[in-house]
Amino acid sequence: MAHSFLLESGLWNVKGNWFKPNLAPIPIEGVIQTAWKRENWFKITTQLTCNDEKATKIAYQCRGNLNYEEKYYTYVSQHSLLGNIEGEGRLGFQSIIQYYWFIGTTSQEKGIDTFYRADSNTYHLTSSILKGHSVKHTIEAILSR
């Protein structure tokens, strides 16, 4: 399966909800831009706005390296709410799954994202932050270009 998200440069619109414990779902929307600098190096810039009482902005930049043969990538990211992140990802037939952890913190929090391909112009995103063995936050969204 040829993925269009991540593997092709482009702009993706994001629309979904952020689920926090004991709160109503918070609408979230924004954009994700993917760019390729060299053959195996990519950059992803994300800007989201949560429609909560503060109109919370989430921004992060990610730089990574893809091994095409192994269908595997590693990356580092700077996140406006979570700080410095390091992670790795795998390209499956229908989905892209990435796992990440927070750098420079004693927190037991980790994250996992799944980008499921509906078609070449649409992906379904599920992103969860885990604390220990519990899900702390989840974002569900549709990515479209």
C-alpha positions as CSV (number, residue, x, y, z in Angstrom):
1,M,0.0,0.0,0.0
2,A,1.4,3.4,-1.0
3,H,0.9,5.9,1.7
4,S,0.3,9.5,0.7
5,F,0.5,10.9,4.3
6,L,4.1,11.3,5.5
7,L,5.6,9.8,2.2
8,E,4.5,12.7,0.0
9,S,5.0,16.4,0.6
10,G,1.7,18.2,1.2
11,L,-0.8,20.0,3.4
12,W,-3.4,18.1,5.4
13,N,-6.4,19.6,7.1
14,V,-7.2,18.2,10.6
15,K,-10.6,18.1,12.2
16,G,-11.6,16.1,15.2
17,N,-11.9,15.9,19.0
18,W,-9.6,15.9,22.0
19,F,-10.8,13.6,24.8
20,K,-9.7,14.5,28.3
21,P,-10.8,12.6,31.5
22,N,-14.1,13.8,32.9
23,L,-14.7,16.4,30.3
24,A,-16.9,16.7,27.2
25,P,-15.0,16.2,23.9
26,I,-13.1,19.3,22.8
27,P,-13.3,20.2,19.1
28,I,-9.9,20.5,17.5
29,E,-8.8,21.6,14.0
30,G,-5.8,22.7,12.1
31,V,-3.2,21.7,9.6
32,I,-0.2,19.3,9.2
33,Q,2.4,20.1,6.5
34,T,4.9,17.4,5.4
35,A,8.0,18.3,3.5
36,W,10.9,16.2,2.3
37,K,14.4,17.9,2.5
38,R,16.6,15.1,1.1
39,E,15.9,11.6,0.0
40,N,15.3,10.0,3.4
41,W,14.7,13.1,5.6
42,F,11.3,14.6,6.3
43,K,9.9,17.5,8.3
44,I,6.4,17.7,9.6
45,T,4.9,21.0,11.0
46,T,1.6,20.8,12.9
47,Q,-0.6,23.6,14.1
48,L,-3.9,22.8,15.9
49,T,-6.4,24.9,17.8
50,C,-8.6,23.4,20.4
51,N,-12.0,25.1,20.8
52,D,-11.9,25.0,24.6
53,E,-12.4,28.0,26.9
54,K,-8.8,29.1,26.3
55,A,-8.6,28.4,22.6
56,T,-5.5,26.3,23.3
57,K,-3.0,26.2,20.5
58,I,-0.9,23.1,19.9
59,A,2.2,23.5,17.6
60,Y,5.0,21.1,17.0
61,Q,7.8,20.4,14.5
62,C,9.1,17.0,13.8
63,R,12.2,16.0,11.9
64,G,12.8,12.4,10.9
65,N,14.7,9.8,8.8
66,L,12.9,7.1,6.9
67,N,14.5,3.7,6.0
68,Y,12.4,2.8,2.9
69,E,13.6,-0.9,2.8
70,E,12.7,-1.5,6.4
71,K,9.5,0.7,6.3
72,Y,10.8,2.2,9.6
73,Y,11.5,5.7,10.7
74,T,12.9,7.6,13.7
75,Y,12.2,11.2,14.6
76,V,12.6,14.0,17.1
77,S,10.0,16.7,17.8
78,Q,9.5,19.9,19.8
79,H,5.9,20.1,21.1
80,S,4.4,23.3,22.6
81,L,2.5,21.3,25.3
82,L,4.6,18.2,25.8
83,G,8.2,19.4,25.3
84,N,10.9,17.4,23.5
85,I,9.9,14.1,22.1
86,E,11.8,11.2,20.5
87,G,10.0,8.4,18.6
88,E,9.9,5.8,16.0
89,G,7.3,4.6,13.4
90,R,6.4,1.8,11.1
91,L,4.7,1.8,7.8
92,G,2.0,-0.9,7.5
93,F,-0.2,-1.8,4.5
94,Q,-3.1,0.3,5.8
95,S,-1.7,2.3,8.6
96,I,1.3,4.2,9.9
97,I,2.0,3.6,13.6
98,Q,4.3,5.7,15.7
99,Y,5.4,5.4,19.3
100,Y,7.1,8.2,21.2
101,W,8.5,9.2,24.6
102,F,9.3,12.4,26.3
103,I,12.9,13.5,26.7
104,G,14.3,15.2,29.8
105,T,11.5,14.4,32.1
106,T,10.9,11.8,34.8
107,S,7.3,11.4,33.7
108,Q,6.1,7.9,32.8
109,E,4.1,9.3,29.9
110,K,4.5,7.9,26.4
111,G,2.4,8.3,23.3
112,I,1.1,6.3,20.4
113,D,-0.4,7.5,17.1
114,T,-2.1,5.5,14.4
115,F,-2.8,7.0,11.0
116,Y,-5.2,4.7,9.2
117,R,-5.5,5.2,5.4
118,A,-9.1,5.5,4.2
119,D,-8.0,6.5,0.7
120,S,-5.1,8.5,-0.8
121,N,-6.7,11.8,0.4
122,T,-8.1,10.8,3.8
123,Y,-6.5,9.3,6.9
124,H,-8.1,8.7,10.3
125,L,-5.9,9.6,13.3
126,T,-6.0,8.2,16.8
127,S,-3.4,9.8,19.1
128,S,-3.1,8.8,22.8
129,I,-0.9,9.8,25.7
130,L,-0.4,7.0,28.2
131,K,0.6,7.4,31.8
132,G,1.8,4.1,33.1
133,H,-0.8,1.6,31.9
134,S,-3.7,4.1,31.6
135,V,-4.8,6.3,28.7
136,K,-4.6,10.0,29.8
137,H,-5.7,11.9,26.7
138,T,-6.8,10.9,23.2
139,I,-7.3,12.8,20.0
140,E,-9.4,11.4,17.2
141,A,-9.4,13.3,13.9
142,I,-9.8,13.1,10.1
143,L,-6.9,14.2,8.0
144,S,-7.8,15.3,4.5
145,R,-6.0,17.0,1.6
